[in-house]
Amino acid sequence: MTEKIATTDGGAPIPSVEHSLTVGPDGPILLQDHYLIEQMANFNRERIPERQPHAKGGGAFGHFEVTNDVSQYTKAAFLQPGVKTEMVARFSTVAGERGSPDTWRDPRGFSLKFYTSEGNWDMVGNNTPVFFIRDPMKFQNFIRSQKRMAANNLRDHNMQWDFWTLVPESAHQVTYLMGDRGIPKTWRHMNGYSSHTYSLVNANDELSWVKYHFISDQGVDYLTQEDADRIAGEDGDYHQRDLFDSIEAGNHPSWTLKIQVMPFEDAKTYRVNPFDLTKVWSHRDYPLIEVGKMTLDRNVVDYHAQIEQAAFEPNNIVPGTGLSPDKMLLARGFSYSDAHRARLGVNYKQIPVNEPKSEVNAYSKDGAMRIKLATDPVYAPNSMGGPVADPARASEVHWMADGDMVRTAYALRADDDDWSQAGALVREVMDDGQRERLVGNIVGHVLDGVREPVLSRVFEYWTNVDPEIGKKVEEGVRAGNG
């Protein structure tokens, strides 16, 4: 095997990887030791701002292969029968910083980037089918309530429950969070959901609404609070280690993509607002349709370059796919790309992990860390043969809307309320053991710092979800407080 010669970042061989250049063995270090200066300067600049939120996470590369024919719903090239597409996935916690334990009770991010022949398609989802809020105005404040207090820089359960109990729409997601799915056994043992409603367009330009479900082929499993607390002290990178080691051992995790499809007209009269991020669609009304299989089979080589710099955004859409009137989704279309520009620089899509495999003919130019060369003409319209728009091939999806400009909640549908779906999750989906653990998790969480007047609102909150659960939560907390 040929020995590798160490070099500077400029490719020139270096004189030593161990010793600085000095005046004699004990003399001062010399400023002309370029390699020493380069190493120290690079070290000081290794860290980039962490994500806000979803800072702690990991992932791997793989592929997605279509196993069913869903062309009646979408003309997207990567969703046609038999097509195989390379992709990358990143899994994460929401509230924790980069150094936080993998096993905190928290939703998990489930972000995917597909390098399709028509451009990158991203799904920025979670391991739950709903979220805490439905209006982006609340998002920043929600995340702040889950982070750290200004004065003591500590996370605070009273602050969290103060927000949740003042925002009843959070009940459905909080029920998921306090249940078994709040701490997945591994990233391999959790489902991934778009949560949001997206759109699909077929070859006849017929628009449908869609929700994406990536169902774990390993099954869904969880950690108890006790096991999660123990593991957090033993191995803060437990989930990261599990995914990497599993792939290294040839145990490649996979997920089956299934979709729920709602005809365009149904959305106008469906009994819950189909664009409300805190709600799910009944599987009886819109059964799951299998699409294909995602398999992760290749670990990253450089975590920083390939995962920390991976940038996912819901406005990475391709022809045959699109957004929807979901207020949270529309806001994320701006906020995610803006976050990447702030964290990675305006040319973040030229970082290899984010670079499309398809041809890019864009009018963007210059900016920090520009890698791809711009070519004239750099403006449009022009008469110099520059790229032209083709609306027929574009991924832009249109729907009709009207009304006065207002600041208000979604118009209520027949079954729109904040408690019924959370209650159904407790009574119709969970078994006795899951309900018992739900109560135990809530009680343990609340006993860790939640105080009046928030405490009374917690009891009312869970009574609204389910009277029996509310009663048991209050009894458990009262007993714990002695």
C-alpha positions as CSV (number, residue, x, y, z in Angstrom):
1,M,0.0,0.0,0.0
2,T,1.4,3.4,-1.0
3,E,2.1,5.6,2.0
4,K,0.0,8.9,1.9
5,I,2.1,12.1,2.2
6,A,0.6,14.7,4.5
7,T,0.0,18.1,2.9
8,T,-1.2,21.6,3.6
9,D,-4.8,22.5,2.6
10,G,-3.1,23.8,-0.6
11,G,-1.8,20.3,-1.4
12,A,1.9,21.0,-0.6
13,P,3.9,18.4,1.4
14,I,4.5,19.4,5.0
15,P,7.8,19.0,7.0
16,S,6.2,17.6,10.2
17,V,2.9,16.7,11.8
18,E,4.4,16.8,15.3
19,H,6.9,19.6,15.7
20,S,6.6,23.4,15.3
21,L,9.3,25.4,13.7
22,T,11.4,27.0,16.4
23,V,14.8,28.8,17.0
24,G,16.6,25.9,18.4
25,P,15.0,23.1,20.4
26,D,13.9,25.4,23.2
27,G,13.5,28.7,21.3
28,P,10.4,30.7,20.2
29,I,8.0,29.5,17.5
30,L,8.5,31.2,14.2
31,L,5.7,33.1,12.4
32,Q,6.7,31.5,9.1
33,D,5.5,28.1,10.2
34,H,2.6,28.3,7.8
35,Y,1.4,24.8,8.6
36,L,1.1,25.4,12.3
37,I,-0.8,28.7,11.6
38,E,-3.1,26.9,9.2
39,Q,-3.9,24.2,11.7
40,M,-4.6,26.6,14.6
41,A,-6.7,28.9,12.4
42,N,-8.7,26.1,11.0
43,F,-9.3,24.6,14.4
44,N,-10.7,27.9,15.6
45,R,-13.2,27.9,12.8
46,E,-14.3,24.2,12.8
47,R,-17.6,24.8,14.4
48,I,-20.5,26.3,12.5
49,P,-23.8,27.5,14.1
50,E,-25.9,24.5,15.1
51,R,-29.4,24.1,13.9
52,Q,-32.2,25.9,15.7
53,P,-34.0,23.5,16.4
54,H,-33.1,19.9,15.5
55,A,-29.4,20.4,16.4
56,K,-28.6,16.9,17.6
57,G,-28.9,14.2,15.0
58,G,-27.3,11.8,12.5
59,G,-28.1,10.0,9.3
60,A,-26.9,7.9,6.4
61,F,-27.2,7.5,2.6
62,G,-29.4,5.0,0.8
63,H,-31.9,4.6,-2.0
64,F,-35.6,4.6,-2.6
65,E,-37.3,2.2,-5.1
66,V,-40.9,2.4,-6.3
67,T,-42.7,-1.0,-6.0
68,N,-46.2,0.1,-6.9
69,D,-47.9,2.1,-9.6
70,V,-49.1,5.5,-8.3
71,S,-48.9,7.3,-11.6
72,Q,-52.6,8.0,-11.4
73,Y,-51.8,10.5,-8.7
74,T,-48.5,11.9,-9.7
75,K,-46.3,12.5,-12.8
76,A,-43.1,12.9,-10.6
77,A,-40.4,10.9,-12.3
78,F,-39.0,9.4,-9.1
79,L,-42.4,8.0,-8.1
80,Q,-43.0,6.1,-11.3
81,P,-43.0,2.2,-11.2
82,G,-39.5,0.6,-10.8
83,V,-37.6,3.9,-10.5
84,K,-34.6,3.8,-8.1
85,T,-33.4,7.1,-6.6
86,E,-30.4,7.8,-4.4
87,M,-31.1,9.7,-1.2
88,V,-29.9,10.8,2.3
89,A,-31.7,10.8,5.6
90,R,-31.2,12.7,8.8
91,F,-32.8,11.9,12.2
92,S,-32.8,14.2,15.1
93,T,-34.3,15.5,18.4
94,V,-36.1,18.8,18.3
95,A,-35.2,20.7,21.5
96,G,-31.7,19.4,22.4
97,E,-28.4,21.1,21.5
98,R,-25.7,19.3,19.6
99,G,-24.3,17.7,22.8
100,S,-27.6,16.6,24.3
101,P,-28.5,12.9,24.8
102,D,-30.2,11.0,22.0
103,T,-32.7,9.6,24.5
104,W,-34.4,12.7,25.8
105,R,-38.2,12.6,25.5
106,D,-38.8,14.6,22.4
107,P,-40.2,14.3,18.9
108,R,-37.7,13.0,16.3
109,G,-37.1,14.7,13.1
110,F,-37.3,12.5,10.0
111,S,-35.7,14.4,7.1
112,L,-35.1,13.0,3.6
113,K,-33.5,14.3,0.5
114,F,-34.1,12.4,-2.8
115,Y,-31.7,13.2,-5.7
116,T,-34.2,12.8,-8.4
117,S,-33.7,13.3,-12.2
118,E,-35.9,16.5,-12.0
119,G,-34.2,18.1,-9.0
120,N,-34.0,17.4,-5.3
121,W,-37.2,16.4,-3.5
122,D,-37.1,16.8,0.3
123,M,-39.5,15.6,3.0
124,V,-38.9,17.4,6.3
125,G,-41.0,15.3,8.7
126,N,-41.2,13.9,12.2
127,N,-41.8,10.5,13.8
128,T,-45.3,11.5,14.6
129,P,-48.1,12.4,12.2
130,V,-49.1,15.7,13.9
131,F,-47.4,18.7,15.5
132,F,-47.9,20.9,18.5
133,I,-49.3,24.0,16.7
134,R,-51.0,25.0,13.4
135,D,-50.0,28.6,13.0
136,P,-46.4,29.6,12.3
137,M,-46.8,32.7,14.5
138,K,-46.5,30.4,17.5
139,F,-43.5,28.4,16.3
140,Q,-40.7,30.5,17.5
141,N,-42.3,30.8,20.9
142,F,-43.1,27.1,21.1
143,I,-39.4,26.3,20.5
144,R,-38.3,28.8,23.1
145,S,-40.5,27.2,25.7
146,Q,-38.8,23.9,25.1
147,K,-35.3,25.3,25.2
148,R,-33.7,27.1,28.2
149,M,-34.6,29.8,30.6
150,A,-33.0,33.2,30.2
151,A,-31.8,33.5,33.8
152,N,-30.4,30.1,34.8
153,N,-29.9,28.6,31.3
154,L,-31.8,25.4,32.4
155,R,-34.6,23.6,30.6
156,D,-37.8,24.0,32.6
157,H,-40.8,21.7,32.7
158,N,-43.0,24.4,34.2
159,M,-42.2,26.6,31.2
160,Q,-43.1,23.8,28.8
161,W,-46.4,23.0,30.4
162,D,-47.2,26.7,30.7
163,F,-47.1,26.9,26.9
164,W,-48.8,23.6,26.2
165,T,-51.8,24.2,28.6
166,L,-52.3,27.7,27.1
167,V,-52.3,26.2,23.6
168,P,-54.9,23.4,23.5
169,E,-54.2,22.5,19.9
170,S,-51.0,20.9,21.3
171,A,-52.9,18.0,23.0
172,H,-52.7,15.5,20.1
173,Q,-48.9,15.8,19.8
174,V,-48.3,16.0,23.5
175,T,-50.2,12.7,23.9
176,Y,-47.8,11.1,21.3
177,L,-44.9,12.7,23.1
178,M,-45.8,11.4,26.6
179,G,-46.7,8.0,25.2
180,D,-44.3,5.2,24.0
181,R,-43.4,7.0,20.8
182,G,-41.9,9.9,22.9
183,I,-38.6,7.9,23.1
184,P,-37.9,5.5,20.2
185,K,-35.8,2.5,20.9
186,T,-33.6,3.4,17.9
187,W,-34.0,5.6,14.8
188,R,-34.5,2.3,13.0
189,H,-37.6,1.5,15.1
190,M,-39.6,4.6,14.4
191,N,-41.9,5.7,11.5
192,G,-41.6,8.9,9.6
193,Y,-44.4,11.1,8.6
194,S,-44.8,14.2,6.4
195,S,-47.3,15.4,9.1
196,H,-48.1,18.2,6.7
197,T,-50.5,17.8,3.8
198,Y,-48.8,18.1,0.5
199,S,-50.1,17.9,-3.1
200,L,-49.6,15.6,-6.0
201,V,-50.3,16.4,-9.7
202,N,-50.7,13.7,-12.4
203,A,-50.1,13.8,-16.1
204,N,-53.6,15.2,-16.7
205,D,-52.8,18.1,-14.3
206,E,-55.3,16.7,-11.7
207,L,-54.5,17.8,-8.2
208,S,-54.8,15.6,-5.1
209,W,-53.8,16.1,-1.5
210,V,-51.4,13.7,0.1
211,K,-49.8,12.7,3.4
212,Y,-46.6,10.6,3.4
213,H,-46.1,7.7,5.8
214,F,-42.7,6.0,6.0
215,I,-43.4,2.8,8.0
216,S,-40.5,1.1,9.7
217,D,-39.9,-2.4,8.4
218,Q,-38.1,-3.1,11.7
219,G,-41.3,-2.4,13.6
220,V,-42.0,0.4,16.0
221,D,-40.4,0.0,19.4
222,Y,-39.6,2.4,22.3
223,L,-37.5,2.9,25.4
224,T,-39.1,3.3,28.8
225,Q,-38.3,6.5,30.7
226,E,-36.1,4.6,33.1
227,D,-34.1,3.0,30.3
228,A,-33.8,6.3,28.5
229,D,-32.5,8.0,31.6
230,R,-30.0,5.3,32.2
231,I,-28.8,5.3,28.6
232,A,-28.5,9.1,28.6
233,G,-25.9,8.7,31.3
234,E,-24.1,5.8,29.7
235,D,-24.1,6.8,26.0
236,G,-25.4,10.2,24.9
237,D,-25.0,9.1,21.3
238,Y,-26.9,5.9,21.6
239,H,-29.1,6.4,18.5
240,Q,-26.3,7.7,16.4
241,R,-24.1,4.7,17.4
242,D,-26.9,2.2,16.7
243,L,-27.6,3.4,13.1
244,F,-23.9,3.6,12.2
245,D,-23.0,0.2,13.7
246,S,-26.1,-1.5,12.1
247,I,-25.2,-0.3,8.6
248,E,-21.5,-1.2,9.1
249,A,-22.6,-4.7,10.1
250,G,-24.7,-5.0,6.9
251,N,-28.0,-4.7,8.8
252,H,-29.6,-2.1,6.5
253,P,-32.8,-0.5,7.9
254,S,-35.7,0.1,5.6
255,W,-39.0,1.8,5.6
256,T,-42.0,1.3,3.3
257,L,-43.5,4.5,1.9
258,K,-47.3,4.6,2.0
259,I,-49.5,7.5,1.1
260,Q,-53.0,8.8,1.9
261,V,-54.5,10.5,-1.0
262,M,-57.5,12.9,-0.8
263,P,-59.3,14.0,-4.0
264,F,-59.1,17.8,-4.4
265,E,-62.8,18.3,-4.0
266,D,-63.0,16.3,-0.7
267,A,-60.9,18.9,1.1
268,K,-63.6,21.5,0.8
269,T,-66.1,19.5,2.9
270,Y,-64.0,17.0,4.9
271,R,-65.2,16.9,8.6
272,V,-61.8,18.2,9.9
273,N,-59.6,20.8,8.2
274,P,-57.3,18.6,6.1
275,F,-54.5,21.2,6.2
276,D,-54.5,21.5,10.0
277,L,-51.1,20.1,11.2
278,T,-52.6,19.0,14.6
279,K,-55.0,16.6,12.9
280,V,-54.8,13.2,11.1
281,W,-57.0,11.8,8.3
282,S,-58.9,8.7,9.2
283,H,-57.4,5.6,7.5
284,R,-61.0,4.4,7.0
285,D,-61.7,7.4,4.8
286,Y,-58.3,7.5,3.1
287,P,-56.5,4.1,3.3
288,L,-52.8,3.8,3.0
289,I,-51.5,3.1,-0.5
290,E,-48.1,1.5,-0.8
291,V,-45.5,3.3,-3.0
292,G,-42.1,1.9,-2.5
293,K,-39.2,1.1,-0.1
294,M,-36.4,3.3,1.3
295,T,-33.2,1.5,2.4
296,L,-30.3,3.1,4.2
297,D,-27.1,1.1,3.2
298,R,-24.2,3.5,3.3
299,N,-22.7,5.4,6.2
300,V,-21.3,8.9,5.8
301,V,-17.5,9.4,5.6
302,D,-17.4,13.0,6.9
303,Y,-20.1,13.7,9.4
304,H,-19.6,17.5,9.2
305,A,-19.7,17.7,5.5
306,Q,-22.4,15.2,4.8
307,I,-24.8,15.5,7.8
308,E,-24.1,18.7,9.7
309,Q,-24.1,20.6,6.4
310,A,-27.0,18.7,4.9
311,A,-29.8,21.2,4.3
312,F,-33.4,19.9,4.0
313,E,-36.3,22.2,3.0
314,P,-40.0,21.5,2.1
315,N,-39.8,23.9,-0.9
316,N,-37.4,21.4,-2.6
317,I,-40.3,20.1,-4.7
318,V,-40.2,18.5,-8.2
319,P,-42.8,18.4,-11.0
320,G,-45.8,16.3,-9.9
321,T,-45.4,17.3,-6.3
322,G,-46.2,20.5,-4.4
323,L,-47.2,22.3,-1.2
324,S,-50.7,22.9,0.2
325,P,-52.7,25.6,2.0
326,D,-51.2,24.4,5.3
327,K,-50.1,27.6,7.1
328,M,-47.2,25.9,8.9
329,L,-46.0,24.3,5.7
330,L,-46.1,27.6,3.7
331,A,-44.1,29.3,6.5
332,R,-41.5,26.5,6.6
333,G,-41.1,27.0,2.8
334,F,-39.3,30.3,3.7
335,S,-37.9,29.6,7.2
336,Y,-36.0,26.5,6.3
337,S,-34.1,27.9,3.3
338,D,-33.5,31.1,5.2
339,A,-32.0,29.1,8.1
340,H,-29.6,27.4,5.7
341,R,-28.5,30.7,4.2
342,A,-27.8,32.0,7.7
343,R,-26.1,28.9,9.0
344,L,-24.2,27.6,5.9
345,G,-24.1,30.6,3.5
346,V,-26.1,31.6,0.5
347,N,-24.5,29.0,-1.8
348,Y,-25.4,26.1,0.5
349,K,-27.0,24.1,-2.3
350,Q,-23.5,23.8,-3.9
351,I,-22.2,21.8,-0.9
352,P,-22.0,18.3,-2.4
353,V,-24.5,16.7,0.0
354,N,-27.1,19.3,-1.1
355,E,-26.2,19.5,-4.8
356,P,-28.8,18.1,-7.2
357,K,-27.9,15.3,-9.5
358,S,-29.9,17.0,-12.3
359,E,-28.6,19.9,-14.4
360,V,-28.8,23.3,-12.7
361,N,-29.4,26.3,-14.9
362,A,-30.0,29.1,-12.4
363,Y,-29.6,32.9,-12.6
364,S,-28.1,33.0,-9.1
365,K,-24.6,34.3,-9.0
366,D,-21.7,35.4,-6.6
367,G,-22.0,35.3,-2.8
368,A,-19.7,33.7,-0.3
369,M,-18.3,30.3,-1.1
370,R,-19.5,30.3,-4.7
371,I,-18.2,27.0,-6.2
372,K,-20.1,26.5,-9.5
373,L,-19.1,29.0,-12.2
374,A,-21.7,31.5,-13.3
375,T,-21.9,32.0,-17.1
376,D,-23.3,34.9,-19.1
377,P,-26.0,35.9,-19.5
378,V,-26.5,36.5,-15.7
379,Y,-29.9,38.2,-16.1
380,A,-33.3,37.6,-17.5
381,P,-35.0,38.2,-19.8
382,N,-32.1,38.2,-22.3
383,S,-31.5,37.7,-26.0
384,M,-28.3,35.8,-25.5
385,G,-29.6,32.2,-25.3
386,G,-29.9,32.1,-21.5
387,P,-32.1,29.4,-19.8
388,V,-35.9,30.0,-20.2
389,A,-38.8,29.1,-18.0
390,D,-41.1,26.2,-19.0
391,P,-44.3,26.5,-16.9
392,A,-45.5,23.1,-18.2
393,R,-42.6,21.4,-16.6
394,A,-42.5,23.4,-13.4
395,S,-43.4,22.0,-10.0
396,E,-45.6,25.0,-8.9
397,V,-49.0,24.0,-7.7
398,H,-51.9,26.4,-7.8
399,W,-55.2,26.4,-5.8
400,M,-57.9,29.0,-5.6
401,A,-58.3,31.2,-2.5
402,D,-60.3,34.3,-1.7
403,G,-61.5,36.3,1.3
404,D,-60.6,39.4,3.2
405,M,-57.1,39.8,4.8
406,V,-57.5,38.6,8.4
407,R,-55.5,37.3,11.3
408,T,-57.6,34.4,12.6
409,A,-57.6,30.7,13.1
410,Y,-58.7,28.2,10.5
411,A,-62.5,28.1,9.9
412,L,-63.9,25.3,12.0
413,R,-65.2,22.1,10.4
414,A,-67.8,19.8,11.8
415,D,-65.3,17.7,13.8
416,D,-62.7,20.4,14.4
417,D,-61.7,20.6,18.1
418,D,-58.5,20.2,20.0
419,W,-59.3,17.2,22.2
420,S,-61.2,14.5,20.2
421,Q,-58.3,13.1,18.2
422,A,-56.0,13.1,21.2
423,G,-58.8,11.3,23.2
424,A,-59.2,8.8,20.3
425,L,-55.5,8.1,20.4
426,V,-55.7,7.3,24.1
427,R,-58.9,5.2,24.0
428,E,-58.9,3.6,20.6
429,V,-55.2,3.2,19.7
430,M,-53.4,2.7,23.0
431,D,-53.8,-0.5,25.1
432,D,-53.9,-0.7,28.9
433,G,-50.1,-1.0,29.2
434,Q,-49.6,2.0,26.9
435,R,-52.2,4.1,28.8
436,E,-50.5,3.2,32.1
437,R,-47.1,4.2,30.8
438,L,-48.6,7.4,29.4
439,V,-49.9,8.4,32.8
440,G,-46.5,7.5,34.4
441,N,-44.6,9.6,31.9
442,I,-46.9,12.6,32.4
443,V,-46.7,12.3,36.2
444,G,-42.9,12.0,36.2
445,H,-42.5,14.9,33.9
446,V,-44.9,17.1,35.8
447,L,-43.4,16.3,39.2
448,D,-40.1,17.7,37.9
449,G,-40.8,21.4,38.5
450,V,-44.4,22.1,37.4
451,R,-46.1,24.4,39.9
452,E,-49.3,26.4,40.3
453,P,-51.1,27.9,38.4
454,V,-49.7,25.8,35.6
455,L,-50.3,22.6,37.6
456,S,-54.0,23.0,37.8
457,R,-54.1,23.7,34.0
458,V,-52.2,20.4,33.5
459,F,-55.0,18.5,35.2
460,E,-57.7,20.3,33.2
461,Y,-55.7,19.7,30.0
462,W,-55.6,15.9,30.5
463,T,-59.2,15.7,31.7
464,N,-60.2,17.4,28.4
465,V,-58.2,14.7,26.5
466,D,-59.7,11.9,28.5
467,P,-61.5,12.1,32.0
468,E,-59.9,8.9,33.2
469,I,-56.4,9.9,32.2
470,G,-56.9,13.3,33.8
471,K,-58.1,11.7,37.0
472,K,-55.1,9.3,37.2
473,V,-52.6,12.1,36.3
474,E,-53.9,14.3,39.1
475,E,-53.9,11.4,41.6
476,G,-50.3,10.5,40.7
477,V,-49.1,14.1,41.0
478,R,-50.9,14.7,44.3
479,A,-49.4,11.5,45.7
480,G,-45.9,12.4,44.4
481,N,-46.1,15.8,46.0
482,G,-47.0,14.2,49.3
